[in-house]
């Protein structure tokens, strides 16, 4: 703060005194304390001016600042004469990724709004680097932004992530035509040259493709007397251009420059003289399905087709989206087996901004994750205690530390994510979802981190306090380090690290089991009533009146009455003392049979809706006794809304839960063993001999509506019928239609339109869903169908309106004629 007082005013112009004082008060933060004897406690109610002034005049007299400096006029404090000391803190700007810089007198700040980045200098990306990372956050299929180089210079872009059971597929669509038709032209002239643009730039696509484990792009070609891709003399008649603007003449799974389609490599083309089906030039339609999978050439940016003197030839092709799966850096890991083992890399260059991201898991209480030294500067991240991770560094202002403490220990053999950043504004550290800790940088201190030694991972230069455990997905300023490659040649360190289910097992829901993979995990939904990548996709079916579905636990054996020991021997594997039953339903019908389980011993379990819509459960576990009947008057459950029912029996104790809220416990008196379980029936039961009257009435009525996620122990009848994976145990009678879900808002009398399963085809499809292949949605086709339906409805309404108007006009004309006739008769 600078003080500049002019208190020696010319007596020749006293009328300017008040103006001068007002002017001085505005300039000085000590405007109420012109006298130095006023004490340090005197403060101005108005903030002082900070900046530069020149050409100062008081009245009509110019003020020479030199005379003030020499004491001839006024007095001053903390004032620079003949220079302007303002520092432009936004030139150069330390704000990255397009962040807007603004400054105060002492510091600057960055506005990161709309950049896709965050932090003091807009350095850290807001988005995951791949669909693989999105999947292991538990995100379902959908549109997501990905940032393939993290905090690097490339920005994020929008992709569709298709999460399947075995992979997360990245779908990058192009803006070219859906289908291209090519007709013949004079020899040597291009028949078609079509370019395909993508929403992402070349650098972004290169980063995404390089990061993926595999990429492919499909080209579906149909041809009639058209030839592709080479003539008999080897001259290419068609080619495609890749990401780097290089021309390629190979097709399908063939190697670059082979000029062969896939059928040519496999030797099964329709004409053995050619290497592509479409080269045969026959007067019939042929097709080639082409899969381009050389990552370094993808995606396709242009396709050029020519012909050699076949003016009547014709072809049509469709280029699918770029499809990639896997993330080479996300699962890249190394295991450190001794305290003296480490990996070393070239020095980390992050002078002004340095960020380090990685995952770790361990069972030890301390160890250094990484260290890099300079002459005096250094950077280090370590597990200092079981509940403490510390980020320390020195850029010439003295050592600085940022520590994150956790209420639970980090050495629990689970993966934990660490992100440390240091920039000219300060330092930050975050571990998992714990609150981020920050440390501001000293004002006008040193800002450059200068390191010149090797970067040590898992240890230190002194070979002390080494880390025991696993480190994976290590990135420095968005650049991934290949830990596995370096670990293969380093003693005491092994590439890879097993044991991911302890961290990611919670992603598998509804009874799904986590299965370890070399790179990541997969959810095994074999014993779940759901499917999908996380066992979270419900399997639902609409039952029409009179329909039924029977799940057979085992075959029936015809035995004599005195062969009870043999019966017990045959059926002992399905004698139950406990069972877990879950189902969801939606109906308006009463009475209704929701579920019926029978045995070879005339024992049974029935779950029904009574005439008043209440839930009733009957257990008969002894054929010589009457069944235990329990009514649960939670509410009328035949109201067309979706309801969930869970039944858990342990011996004689039965707990019933409805809609995850209402719960009731009952005790059985008819026994605790459900012997020789035979079958489970959904819908109408043709034979319910030995059942009570209420169960028989509900069984005869059956079920009309939607059933979902039905499970009895390990048996999932809907899944066995609609997603068969082995010999069928299910018999279906009547019309049972699969639906996407039991939507609560749809009419219960018929399957809703929005429940119909959506199928996708065309070049965008690369295999069935949930089998490790991507499925591209059919939004465009659905939109076309819906638009067509709307157009037909509008046309019909217009026709009806026109007919109604015509009838009205005819009736009006007839009445007028009748009126004229009657008047003539009166005359």
N, C-alpha and C positions, 0 to 999 in steps of 0.2 A: 504494500500500500504506500503510495507516494503522497506527501504533503507539500503544498505549495501555497504560501500565504503572501498576500500583498497588503501590508498594513501601513505603508507610507504613501498616502494619497496626496496629490497636489492640492494645496489650499486654494488654488485659483478656481477650482470647480467643486465647491462643497456639495452642489446639488447632485453629483454623481456618487456620493458616498454610499447611500443606501443601495444603489444598483450594484456597486462593486462588492459590497458586503454580501449581498444575495448571491452574486456570482461566485464568490469565494466559498460561501457555505455549501453550494452545490458541488463544488469540486472536492471538498475536503471531508474525510470521515471524522475529523475532529472539529467540525464547524462550530460546535458549542463550547469549545475549549481552546480558544486561540491563545490563551495564556498558558505557557509551559508549566506554570506553578499550580495549575488546576489539579494535578495528580493523575495517576494512572487509571483511576476508576472512572474517569469521565468518558462517556461514550456518546457517539452521535446517533440521533434517531433516524438518520438517513445514511444509507451505505455510501461509501466513498467511490469516486470514479476511478476505474482502472483502465488505463489505455494511454494514448498519446494525443497531445495537443500541439498545434503550431499556429502561427499568425495570430497571437493573442493581442487583442486591443481592448483598452478600457476607455470608453467614450470614443474619442477620435485620436487617442494616443496609443501607439504601438508599444508593447511591453517587451523589452529585451531580456530573455531568460538568463543571459550571461551576467547581466547586472544583478540579477537575483542571486546567482551562484557566487558572485563576488561580494555579496552583502550590501551592495549599494541600494538595493530596492527589495523590501520584503525579506522573507526568510523561507527556508525549505527544509524538508527532511525526506530521505529515501527517494530522491528524484534524480533521474538521469537526464543530463542536458545534452542537446545536439545529437540525440540518438533515440530510436524507438525500440524499446525492449520487449515488445509483444512477441510471444512464441506461437507460431502457427502449428498447433499440435495435430492438425489433420493433413499436414503436408510434410512427408508422405503419410498417407492414411494407413493405420494399422488394422482397419476394419476389413475383414475378408469376405469373399463370396458376395460382393455387392452391397454390403452393409453401409448405411449412411453414417458418416462421421460428423459429430458436433463437439464443441469444446466450451469449457469455462476457462477462467484465468489459469487454473492450476492443472487441469486434466482434460481428457477427452472421453467421449462415450460413443458407442456404436448402436444404431437402430437396426436390428436384425429382422424386422417385420417383413414377411413375404419372401425371405431369402431361402427358407428351408434349413437354416442353421441357427444356432444359439450360442450363448456364451458371451464373455466380455468383448471379444473381438469377432463374433459371428464365425467361430472356427469349427464348432462341433455340429455334425449333421443331426437333424431331428429324426432321420429315417434309418431303418435297417439296411444292411448292404445287400441282402438277397432274400428271395422267397424262402430259402432254407432257414434263415434266421427268423423270419416271420412265423414259419411253421412251429419252430421250437419255442416260440412265445405263446403257442396255443391258438394262433389266429386261423380262422377258417379260410376257405377259398374266397377270393374277392379281388377287387382292385386295390393296389397298394403302390406307394412311392418306394423306390429303392435307390440307394446311393452306393454304387458299386465301389467307389474309392473312398468312402467314409468322409474324412475331413479334407481329402484332397481337392484339387481344383475343379473336378467335374461335378456338375450339379445332379440332383435327383431327377428321376423321370418315372412316369406312370406305367405300370405293367399289370397284367392279370396273373395272380398266383393261384395255380390249381393244385390244391393239397390232396394227394392221393395217399394210399396206405404206405407205399414204399418210397415216395419221393415228393418233392415240392417242385412243380414245374413252373418256370417263368415263361409267360406267353406275351410276346411283343408283336403286336399287329402292325401291318403296313397299311398305307393309305391308298394303295393301288386298287384296280378293279377286282371284283370278286372272281370274274371269269373273263378270259380273253379269247375271242374267236379269230382265227387266222385263215384267210383264203388265199388261193394261188395267185401268183403274179409272174411277170416275165422273169426269165432266168437271171440270177445274180442280183436281183433287186430285193431289198428287205421287205418281207411281207408284214413284219410286226417288230416294233422296238418299243417295249413298254418299260417304264421306270417305276420303281417302287420306293416310296419315301416312308420313313419311320418317324415316330414322335420323338425319338431320342437322336442325339447327334452321333457322329461317327466315333468320337472319343468315348462317349457313354456306352455305346454298343460294344466297342472293343473291350472296355473294362468289364462289362457284364459277361461277355462270352469268355474272356480269359479266366474269369473267376469260376465259371461253371465247370462241372466235371464232364458234361456232354451237352452238345447242342445239335439240333437238326432242323431242317426245313423241308417240307414235302411239296412236291410238284406232281399234280395229277394231270395226265395228258391223254386226251382222246383224239384219234386221228382217222381220217378217211382219205386214202391215197396220198397222204402227206408223209414226208421223210424227215427224220431227225435222229441223230445229230450230225451224221457225216454221210457223204456220198461214197460210191465205190472206190473212187480214187483217193479217198482220205480227206478231201476238202471239207472242212466243217460247214455245215449248212445252218447251224444254230449254235448259240453259245449264251452264257450268262456272265454277268459282272458281279463281283463280290464287294465286300466292304471296303477293300483297299483299291477299288477301281481296276483290278486286274481281270482280264478276260479268261474264262474257264470253259473248256469244251467237254469235260467229263460230266457224266450224269449218274445219278443214283449212288449206290454204294461203291462205285468203282473208284480207283485211285486217280489223283489228278493227272491230266493229259492222257488217260487211257482211252478217252472218247468212246466209252461203252456205258450202256445202261445196265441196270442190275440184272436183267435177264441175260445180257451178254456175258456177264461174269459167271452166272449160274448155269449157262448153257441151255436155257429153256425158252429162247425166243421162238416166236411162231414161224420164223424163217431162219434156218441155221446159217444162211449167207450173211445175215446182218446181226448187229450187236444191239439193236433196239427193235421192239415190236413195230414201232411206227415207221421204221425204215423199209419195211417190206413193200410199202406202196400198193397194197391190195385194194380192190374195190369193195372193201368192207371196213367197218369201224374196228379199230384196235386201240389198245390202251397201254400205257406205261405208268407205273407208280414209281416215283423217283423220290428217294430220301437222300438229301445232301447233308453230310455229317462231318465235313472237314471244318473244324471250328475256326481255323485261321482265315477261312474264306467267307464265312457267314457274317451277316445275312445277305441274301440276294438283293441287289439294287436295280438290276435291269436284266431283261430277257430279250434276246434278238433271235428271230427266226427268218430263214430265207428258204428258197426252193430252187430247183434246177429244171425249169421247163415243164412244170406240172400245173397248168393254169386252173384245173378243176379240183385240185387238192383242197382239203379243208382240215383244220385242226382246232381244238379248243383246250385250253389249259387253265388250271387254277393253282395259284401259289398260296400256300398256307402261311401261317405266322411263324416267326422264329420261336423255337421251343428249346429251352435249356433247363437242366436240372442239376442239383448239387451245388456245393460251395466248397471249393478246394481249401480255402483259408479257415472256414468256420470250424472244421474238425481237424485241422492240422495241429498236431500235438506232440509232446515229448515227455517222457517219464525220467525223472532224475532220481537215481538209486543210491547215490552216496553224497555226503556233505561236501566233498571236494570236486564233484563233477559239475560241469558247466558247459554251456555253448557260447561261442564267441562269434561276433559279427563285426563288420566295419563300424566305425564311430557314428553315433547318431547326430545328424545335422538338423538341429531345430533351434537356431540361434534366437529368433524372436518369438516363435510359437512352437511348442512341443507338446504333443499329446500321445499318451501310451494307453492302449486298451488290450486286455487279455482276460482269459478265464484261468482259474487255478483251483486245484483241490488237493488236500493233504490231510494227514493225521498227526503231523508234528506241530509243535507249539510256536516255532519261529523259523525264519529263513529269509534270505534275500532273493527276491524275484528277478531284479535286474539292477545293474550298476554300470555307469559310464563316467570316466574321470577325465578331467583336463588338467592343466597345470595347477590351477587353483579352483576352477569350477568343477562341479560334479552334479549328477542326478542319480537318485536311488529310490527304489520302491521295495518295501519289505514287509513281511509279517513279523511284527515286533513282539506280539504276544498272541495267545489264542483268540483274543477278541479285538485286536488292534492291527490295522494296516496303516503304514506311514509312508508318506511321500516327502522326501527331503531333497534339497538342491541348494546350490550356491552359484550366483551369477556375478559375484564380486561385491555383494552387499552384506556378506556374512551368511552362515547357514540358515536356512528357513525350513520349517517342517509343517506339514498338514497331516492330521491324524483322524481316521474314522474309527470310532469304537462301536462295537455291536453288543446288544444284550445277549446274543447267543454266540457260541464259539464258531470260528471259521474253519477249524480243523476237524470237520465232521465228515470228511470224505465225500463232500458234495461240491459241485461246480459253483464257484463264486466269480462274479464279474467285477473287474477293477477298471476304472477310467480315471487317469490322472492327466491334468493339463497345466502347463505353465506358459504364460505370455507376459507382455509388457505391463499388463494391468494387475497381475497377481497369479495365484495358483489355486487349483481346486482339485478335490479328490472325492470320488464317489465309489462305493462298493455296494453291489446289488441295488436294492431299492431303498437303502438307508439314506438319511438326509445328507446332501452334499455339504462338504466342509470347504471353506474358502479362506485364503490369506492374501490380503492386498499387498501389492508391491510398494516399496518406499518411494516417496515423491522424488523425482529427478535423480533416481539411482541408476546403477548399471542395468542394462536391459538385455544384453547379448549373452547367451549361454554358449561358451566356447569349450568344446570337447575334442580331444585329439587321441585318446587311447581307444582300444577295442571295447565294444559293447559286450558285457557279460550277462548272460541269461542263466538264471538258476544258481548263481554264485557271485563271487567277488574277485577282484584282482589279487587280493591277499589270500584267496582260497580258504576263507573262513566264513562261518555262518551261512553255509550253502543251503539251498532249498531241497527238501525231500518231498517229492510228490509229482504232480502233473501240471503242465502249463499248455494252454492251447489258444489258438486264434489270436496270436500276438501281432499287433499292428502299431506302427510308429508313424504318426501323421498320415494315417490312411493306407500306408504301404505294409502289406503282410510279409512277415518273415517266415521262410520255409524251415520250420523247426524239424520236421521229419527228415528232410534231406540232410541237414547238418548232424542230426542225431545218429544217423546210420554209420558215421565215421568217427564218432566221439565215444571214448570209453566211459562207462558209467552212466550213459544216457541211452535210452531206447526210443525208437520212433513209435508214436501212437500211445493211446492210453485207454484202457477198458473201464467199464463201469459208468454208464450214463444214466441207467434207469433210476439210480438213487436220486438224481436231480430232476429228470424229465418224466419219471414214471407217473406223476400226477396228471399228465396230459391225457393218459388213457382212462376214459370214463366208463361208467355203466358196466362195470365188471370186466372191461378190457384189460389185458395183461401186457405189460411192457416187455418188449423183446429187444435184447442188445444186438446192435449192428456194429460193424467195424467203424463206421462213421455215423454215429447217432443212434436213434432208437426207432422202433416201429411198434404200433399197437396191434396186438393180436386180439381180434374180436370174435374168435371162434366160440367162446362161451358167453358171449354177450348177445342181447336181443337187438343190438344196434350194429351199425357198420360205419365205414368212413375212416379217415386217417386217425381220428381220436375216439372211435367207437361212440360217436355222438349223433350220428344220423339215424333217426328213427326209421324202422321198417314198418310200414302201415299198409292196411288193406281194407277195402270197402266190401262188406258182405251184403249182398242183396237177399231179399226174402227167400227163405228156404235153402240157402246155401250153407255149407259146412266145410270145415277143415279138420282132419283127424291126424294127429301125430302118434305113431306107433312106437312104444318103448321097446317091445320085443314081440316075437311071434307067439301065437297061441299054440298050446300043447293040449291034446285031448288025453285026459287021464281018468282013471277010475276013482271012485269015491274013497277007496281005502289006500290010495297011493299018496297020502299027504306028505310023507317024508321025501318022496321023489319030487313032488311039486315044490316043496321048500328048497330043495337042492337046485332045481332049475331056475327059480325066480328070486333067489336070495340076493342077487345083485341089485334088485330094484325094490327091496324092502326098505321103506323110509321111516326114520324117526324124526326127521326134520325136513323142512323144505322152505324155500324162499320163492314167492310168487309175485310177479309184477305185471301189470298191464295198464294200458290207457284205452279209454273208449269214449265214443260220442254217439248218442242215439236219442230218439224220442219214443221208442217202442217199449211198452210194458204188457205182460211180463217179458223179460229177456233173459236168455242164458248167456252169461259172459264167458264161463269156463266150466268144463266138466271133465274130471279125471276119474277113470274107472280102473278096476283091478280084476284079475281072474278069480278073486275070492268074493265078488259081489260087494266089495268095499268101494267107496267113492267119495269124492269131494266135489261140491257144486258151488259156484258163485253166480248168483242171479240178482236181477232187479225185480222186486215184487210189483203188484198192480199199482201201488202208490209211488213207485219209483225209488223205494228204499233199498239199500244194499243188504242182501242176506247171504250167509255162508252156512253150509251144512257139511259136516264131517261124519262119515260113517266108517269107522275103523274096526268094527266088529260086526260081522253079518248077522250075528244073533241078537244084536241090540238095535234099538232105534237110533237114528242119527242125532248128533248134537246140532241144534239149529240156533243160529244167532242172527238177530236183526240189528242193523246199525242205522238208526234214524238220523244220519248226519244231515241229510236234505234230500229233496227229490233229485235224483241223479239222472233221470231221463229227460233232461231239459235242453238237449241239443248242444250242450257245452262239453268241453274236453275235461275228463276226470282221470286222475291217476289213483290206482289202488295198489297197495303193497301188503302182502300177507306173509308173516314170518312165524313158522311153527317150530318150537323146540320141545319135543316130547308132547306134554299135554298143554303147554302154554302157547296160545295163539295171540299174536299182536297184529292188529289191523290198522293201517294208516291210509287216510284218504287225502288226496291233494296236498301231501307233504305238510299237513297241519293237524287235522283231527286224527286222534289216535285212541284206540280202545283195546283192552286186553281181556281175553276170556280163557276159561279152563275147560278142556275136553274131559268127558266122562266115559266115552265109548272105547277108549284105548289110546295107545301111543304109537303103534306100528301100522304103517300103510303098506300092506303086503301085496307082492306080485302085481305091481302097477302095470297096467296094460296099455292104456291110450289116453291122450288128451284131446278133447273135442272143443272146437270153437264153432259157434253157430248152432244149427239144428241137429238134434240127436235123434237118430231113428230108433235106437233101442236103449231104453233107460229102465230095464227091468230091475225091480228091487228098490228103485228110488222112491222117495217120498212124493206125495201128490203135488206139492208146490214145485218141486224140481221137475217132475214129469210134465207139468203144464208149461213151465218155462222152456224145457227141452223141445216140446212139440212146437212152441212158438218160434224158437231159435233166436237169432239176433239179426237185426237190420241196422246197419250203421258202420262206423269206422272203428277198427281195433288197431292198436299200435303197441310196439315194444312188449310183446307178450313173452314172458319167461317163466318156466317152471323148473327150478334147479338149474341144470345146465341145458335143458331143452328150450329151444326158441322156435316154436312151430312156424310163425310167420317167416322168419329168416330161412328156415329149412325149406319152405315152399317157394319163396320168392328169390332167394339167393343160394340155390343148392350148390354144395361143394363136394358132394359124394353121393353114395347110393341114397335114393329118396326114401324117407320114412313117412312121407306125408301123402294123404289122399284128400283130394278136393272134389266136392260135389256142388253143382250149381255154379253161380257166377261170383267169383271172388276176384276183385280187381285191385292191383297194386296202386297206391297213391303215394305222393311225395310226403305228405304229413296229414294228420287228422286236424285240419284247421278248425279252431273253435268257432270262428265267425261264419263258416259256411253252412248252408242248409243241410240238415241231417237226413233228409229224405232221399237224397241222391248224391253221388260223388260230385263234389264241386269242381268247376273247371280249373281252378287254380291248384287243385291237388293232383292233376294229371301229370305223370312223369314226363320230364322234358328230355328229348333225345337230340343229340347233336351229330351231324355228319359232315361230309365234304372234306376238303383238304385240311381243314383245321383239326380234324380228329386224328389222334395218334394212338388209338387203342382204347379198350374199355376203361371206364372209370374204376378207380381203386385197384388197379392192377399195375401200378407203376407207370402208366401212360397218361398223357394229358388229354382232357376232354374239353373242347372249346364250346362255349355255350351257343345257343341258337337264337340269340335275341333278334337278329335280323329276320330270320325265317318266321319266328313267332309274331313279330311285328307285321310281317306281310300277311300272315294268316288272319290276324286280328283286323288289320285294315281291310282285307277282302270281305270278312264277315260284316264289318260295319258298313261297307259300301253296298253289299247285298241288302242289308236291313233298310238302309236309306232309300234304295231303289224301290223296294217293296212298299215302303210307306208313301213314297211319291206316287206310285201307281194307285194305291188305295185312295189317296187324296184326290187324284185326278178322276177316278171312277165316281167317288162320292160327289164331286162337283158336277160331273156330267149328269148323274141321276137327279141331283137337286135342280139343275137347269131344265131338264126334261119335265119334271113334275110341275115346276113353276109355269112353263109354257103351256102344259096341258090345262092347268087351272085357268089361265088367261083365256084360252080358246073356249073352254066350257062357259066362262062368264059372258063372253061375247055372244055365244049361241043363245043363252038364256035371255039376254036383253033383246035380241031379234024376235024371239017368240013372244015376248011381252008386247012388243010393238004390233 
